[in-house]
Amino acid sequence: AGGPTGTGFGPGAPEMGGLRIVDPVPRIRARGIFGTEVDIEGMISQRKKVVLVFWSIYCQSCVKKLKALATVQERYGPQGVKIVSVNTDGEYGHGADSVRAFVRDFEAANGIKLPFPVLYDEENPLPQALHIEFLPTIVTLDPEGRVLHVYQKFDESSDEAILAGVESVIREMLERFAGAPRGE
């Protein structure tokens, strides 16, 4: 049950930790590092297409995807796609100030503003609840707020290949939503 480019993993795939397809995602409310309110349960109830991206400022592969994620959010936001990035550096003892400084520097260096919230929490409830062990990990949610698909491997040969890989994740989710009945 791989994605359109073979990037998706099904239940029990290597390096997925305890994460399983159709597991419910904890319905969290949190404030992003720049004050953005994030209400995953509210997004799901509004039938938003939620994409969780787990990353670290020390993960080169993660950082390479931020620009592609910004492009995809701008492109697919009008179709209800909501990217929520979850920074996992709290578990390494790095504070939110370090993550804020990194994001500001990244935005300045790339001439962009990340159009999605960056969650950070020293306790890391979401990564722990989903047993995220590999970075970056992209998790798409189904219309009921359960894990739809998990992506961990991408072609990183160029910025274009990274964008194509991330975009394929979004397109697959949109196709699944189009065929899903509305919740009761």
PESULGI-V244680 format. One record per backbone hydrogen bond with DSSP energy under -1.0 kcal/mol. CO is the residue of the C=O (numbers start at 1). NH is the residue of the N-H. If there is no record, write none. Layout:
{{CO NH} {CO NH}}
This chain:
{{3 6} {10 13} {13 16} {16 19} {20 23} {23 147} {26 28} {28 40} {30 38} {32 35} {36 32} {38 30} {39 43} {40 44} {41 45} {42 46} {43 48} {44 47} {48 50} {49 82} {50 141} {51 84} {52 139} {53 86} {54 137} {55 88} {56 59} {59 63} {60 64} {62 65} {63 66} {65 69} {66 70} {67 71} {68 72} {69 73} {70 74} {71 75} {72 76} {73 77} {76 79} {76 81} {77 80} {80 49} {82 51} {84 53} {85 119} {86 55} {88 91} {89 92} {89 94} {90 93} {95 99} {96 100} {97 101} {98 102} {99 103} {100 104} {101 105} {102 106} {103 107} {104 108} {105 109} {106 110} {107 111} {107 112} {117 85} {118 33} {119 87} {124 128} {125 129} {126 130} {127 132} {137 54} {138 151} {139 52} {140 148} {140 149} {142 145} {145 25} {146 142} {147 22} {149 140} {150 9} {151 138} {158 162} {159 163} {160 164} {161 165} {162 166} {163 167} {164 168} {165 169} {166 170} {167 171} {168 172} {169 173} {170 174} {171 175} {172 176} {173 177} {174 178} {175 179} {177 180}}
